[in-house]
Amino acid sequence: MDTIRISTAQNVDIDYEIAGLGERIAARCIDLAGFAILAVITLVVMGAAQMAMSGIAAIIIFFIFLAIFVFYDLVCEITMDGQTFGKKALKIRVISIDGTQPTLGQYIFRWLFRMIDFGFPFGWGVVALVSVAVTKNHQRLGDLLAKTTLIKIKPRTELTNVAFSFSLPEEYEPHFKEVLHLNDRDIELVHEVLTSYYQTGNADLIYAMAAKTKAHILVNIPAGMNELQFLETVLKDYNHLTANMSV
């Protein structure tokens, strides 16, 4: 499994899996399906415009559709954090190969090489297929030149599953009520770090996440509790307190 390391907003490095050929093709198919529907609507509107107004109106509508098709990927990736609607559905997005958010120039660079990668506008070209299949970071030519790739952004564990990661007794007493200053994404990240530690034994992740968490909620780790136990307790307290708030 190929991964890339990304520094989160909390300055904690997490390894994300790189999206493979299957996810890329599926996302592309979803986008093309959307364009197929839009094309049908455009043809209907063009016909109605030609009958009600003139051929010029129909031509204008056609060029509007063409502009949407040509600039769709570029505009979506710039405005939707590296995603199109197809990528969003597959939970993948564009990321710089060094783990940072791509620059405007990188988005434009990979977009400019779409015609070389895809060859024909409505499909996957041989260049893109071969490049994604054989390169280490599953990059098409545009990605290689722009120094970008696609990652899977779906958390290994959804928040709904995080809530049941620990079986808590009814009489459970939370240690840190300050965890309510955290949000769902913060808790998902804590769970991601714990999962990574259980799988790899990388204690550096635990220390970094514990330091960021205690600084964020303004608490100190009690004597006799280590960083790992602290993060596990944060999860338990958050799950317990938010569950009782929703009752």
N, C-alpha and C positions, 0 to 999 in steps of 0.2 A: 504494500500500500504506500503510494507516494504522498508525501505531506509537505507543507510549507509552513514556516513559523511566522506568526503574525502577532504584533504587539497590540493588545487591546487598549481601549480608552483608559483602563485602569493601570496601564503600563505593565501588564502581566503577559508574558509570551505563551501563546497557545498554538499547538500544531493542528492545522486543518488539513483534511484530505483534499487532494487535487481532483477536480472533476475529470472524469474520463470521457472517452469517445461517446459512450452511450448517452450520458447526460447531455452532452453538447448536441447530439443529433436530436434527442427528444425535445430539448428546448427550442431548437431551430424549427422542428415540425410544428410545435405549438404556435410559434410566431407566424409561420407560413399559413397555418390553418386560419389564423386571425386575418391575414391578408386576403385569403381566398374569400372569406365572408365579406370583407370590405370591398373586394373587387366586384362581387355580385351586386352589392348595394350601390357601388359607383356606377355600374352599367345601367341599373334601373333609374338612378337619378339622372344620368346622362341622357337616357332615352326620354325621360319626362321633360328635361330641360330643352331638348331639341324640339320637342313637340310644342311646348308652351312658349319658348322664347326663340332661340336661334342656335345654329351650330356652334357659334363662338362660345356660348355658355357651356355647351357640352365639352368643348375642347378645354376650357378653363378648369372644369371639374376633373377632367382626365389628368391634367398637369398637376392639380392639387394632390390627387391620388398618387401620381408618380413621385412627387416630392416627398410625400409621407413614406413611401416605400424606400426611397433612396436614403433618406436621412433618419429613418426609424431607429436603427441600432445606435447610431451616434448620439442622437438626442436622448434616447432612453437611458443609455449607459451613463451619460453625463448627469442627468437629472434624477436617476433612480439608483444611485450608489452602485454603478457597475452592473446593472441588471436591465434586461428587457422583460416583457411580461412572460415570455417563455422561460427565461432564466429564473424569474421570480417563482414561477410554478414549480420548477425543479429544485429550487433552493440552492442555486449556484450564482456566483457573481465574479466579475473581473477584479483581479487584484494585481498589483505590481509584484514582480518576481522577488523583490526584496522584502515583501510583506507589508508594504505601505499602500496607502490609497493612490491609485493611478492619477497622474496629472492630466490636464486637458490635452496636452501634446500627445501623451500616450494613447488616450482614447481616440484622437484624430488619426494617429499613425496606424493603429490596428484597423480602423474603419477604412482608410484609404487602400489598404491591401485586401479588402474583402473580395474584390473582383478577381484578383489573382488566386486567392484561396478557393473561392467558390466556382470560378470559371463561368458558370451560368447562373443568373440571378436567382432562380427559383430552386436551387438544389445545393448539395454539398459537392464541391469539386474534388478531383483526385488529389490535388495538392494539399488541401486541408485534411482530407481523410488520412493520407499517408503521414503527414507531418504530426498530427495529433496522436496517431497510433504509435509512432516510433520515437518521438522525443521524450526525454525523461520527465518533463513537467507537463506533458500532453498539450503542447502549444502548436497552433497553426502558424503559418509564416508571419502573419500580422502580429501575432503574440511574440514570436521570436524577435522580430525587429523592434517592437514596442516594449519588450521586456515585461510582458504581462502573462498571466494565465488565469484559469478559472478554478475557484475552490468551492467545495460544498460547505454551505453555511448552516445547514440544519444541525442543531445541537445533538450530540450523541444520546442525550436523554431529554425528553420534553419536560416542561415544568410540571405537568400533570403527573408525571411519573416520579419527579423529584419529591413531590409531596408525600409519596408513599415509600420513599427510600428507607425511612426509619419508622419502626412501629413504636408509637408513643403511648404510654399508659394514660388513662383518663386523668389521673392525678398529677400528670407531668407539670413541673414548675419551670418556666423559662429562666435562664440565667441572664440573658441580655435582652431586655425589652427594647433597647436601642436599635435592634435589627429592623424595626419598622421604618427606619430611615432608608433602608435598602429597597430596591424595586425588584420586579420579577427577573429582569435581565441580570442584575447583580447576583441574584441567587443562582440563576442558570450558570453564570460564570464560575461561582464558587463550586458548584457541582461538577462543572467541566474540569476544574483544577483537581478536585478530589479524584475524579475518575481517571485522569491522566496519571496521578500519583499511584493509585492502586494498580494501574497497568504497567507503569514504567519504573516506579520507585524513585522518581526525580523529586527529591525533597526541596530543591530550590523553588519549585512552583508553590509549594505549601508555604514556605517562609515569605515569599513575595506576596502571595494572596492574603495571608494572615496580616501582614504589615499594612497592606492597603485597606483591608476591611476594618481593622481596629482603629485606624486613623479616620476612616470615613464615618464610623458610628460613635467615635470618641469614647472608646472603652479600653481598658487594659486587660491583658490576659492574666487571670488569677494564678496565684502560686499553686503549683501542682498540676496545672493544665498546660499541655504543650500546644504548638501551633496546629497540629493535625486535629487534636481534640477540640480546639477552639473553633475551627471551621466546621467540624461536624456538629458542634453545639449550635453554631449560628444557623445551620440548616434546620436543625430540630426546632429551635426557638421561633424561627420565621414561619415554619410550617404550622406550628402550634398556635402562634398568635394570629396569623392570618386566617386560619381555619375557624378560630373562635370568633373573629370579627365578622365572618360571613354567616354565622349561625343566626 
